[in-house]
Amino acid sequence: MSVLSHILREMGFRKLNTLFSLLGLSLAVTVVVASQLIAEADERETRRVTRDMGFNLRLIPAKTDLTQFYRDGFSRHAMDVSMLDRLATQLTNNVSFNHLVGSLRREYTINSQDVLLVGLSETYVAPGQGKKPMGFVIKKGTIHIGSQVALVQKKKKGEKMHIGVREFTVANDTIETGTPDDITIFARLDDVQSVLGLAGKINEIEAIDCLCLTADQDPLAILRKEIGGILPEVQVVQKRTLADARAKQRQTREKVNGVVLPSVLLASAVWIALLAVFNVRDRRQEIGILRALGKGGGRIAGLFLGKAVLVGLVAALIGAAMGTWVVLEFGPSLFPVTKKAIHANWPLAAQLIVATPLFAALASFIPAMLAVSHDPAETLRED
Amino acid sequence: MIRCVEVTKIFRKNGSEVTSLDRFTAEIAEGEFVAVRGPSGSGKTTLLLTLGGMQRPSAGTVQLGGRDLYALSPSERAKLRSSEIGFVFQMFHLVPYLDLLGNVLLAYPGKPSEAVRQRAAGLLDELGLAKRGSHRPGELSAGERQRLAVARALLNRPKVILADEPTGNLDPENAAEVIRHLAEFHRGGGTVVLVTHGTAAETHADRILRLEQGRLLAD
């Protein structure tokens, strides 16, 4: 009789032991798959949500007086737009910043109303880090105006509005934000450069950090070193509250994953090992008679390790399917912003289909060795 | 066939020693039917397991067919057990999840050929179990279980059968039936070492060894 046939018959006979082994391991695989998919979804959601909270890095000319900068909300010094291009060419997955937008900001007076005029460049994103720009896209010849601007200038979406000698179309429905955005006019960078007579100039580069730095790493120092190495002409200002919120969210998730996954794996290993020990105890007489019939240690170890591998394989299939189903079913309501990005992780499932049988065999190794080293004479004498 | 010289087996537990076999010396010729008798705890089962290469003695040598059993490697000993020795135990020691045919075939080393399967089926037939080939041991009576154990012991055409109280759990009728099958094996030239309390086997035995406190009292 083949070892496989022997194992299958024993599994069929000791249904409870098989069922509990399958249950424990399937549950562990389900948790691993679900927690991995949730972690991925959580990271996506965090990135998206914090990205939508706005840029948290501001790169301004090095000679900017920060007192003036914080008072006015922009630097009075300009820098060449080529600096944005220089920084953009360094965007890779190995740097700690992303989503670069060059801007030119100045106060401006329209019909006696002092407003903030902001020109925005296109967004530069690291390869493979998504293409959707942050904020809104401004078409050439259009502007987005704040609620106070709309109120004073009496403008609505679709209406024409002059800034200097240039005419623009209002592209947005205005919403009161309670921020300086209410007195801001956003336009394309080249349009604002043209209005201000500052062709080829910007006075700020906005960016977002990578969400990969923890507080103990002193993220600002790392960012300043990285960016300073590329653009020594700028100083880096970080909006700490946004950065801290992102870091805290990430650290919380990492802590949870750091505790949950090892605990599940340990509990599962103990569970499998205990069931294997009980299985060995139940089968002491069988081991004895197999020895008496001349079966070697390899065959006996094979019966126990083979069973573990088989249970692990089936559990991996069940657990991968269950974990994927749970996340696909409940993930969209947990992560509404990035729900479309929630998909099955087939490479992970494939890895688990290989790893789970090995894990089960490893957990059953000591009980299997107990079976092999068991003195058959001891049980055969127990008549 | 079997030669024991000064075989001693001492069990040590919790600091105390129990001598189960004490300088046991005997020879069993090929084709001989030997009954081993003695009170409980006299070392009968220890002797049987030692003869079968299942339990290394503390001292002395056991030879089977001229080979020192315990000088062989565990795998050589296992191979020898598989090809030359058949075991029958009082508690049958059948594998509960295999059917009758599966239990008999379990004795075969490797994948059984069609001829081996036919031999297993033939043995079940000879032992009156043919109709129950697809049943499991749990569905059999005690007598049937023991006959199944005998069939398993006979599958590989062993040279010797070591039977440890095979009738201990059987009614007289079934006990006689089992002894009859062992006697048949003996008549075919096989060697039988039968540990027993009963007297039924004595009519078939060529020789009776009496053990007491691990010592051979009479031969």
Interface residues (C-beta under 8 A of the other chain):
Chain A: M1 S2 H6 R9 E10 G12 F13 R14 Q285 E286 G288 I289 L290 R291 A292 L293 G294 K295 G296 G297 P376 A377 L380 R381 E382 D383
Chain B: T45 T46 L49 G52 M54 Q55 P74 S75 A78 K79 L80 R81 S82 S83 F87 F89 Q90 M91 H93 L94 V95 P96 Y97 L98 G102 L105 L106 A107 P109 K111 P112 R152 D164 E165 G168
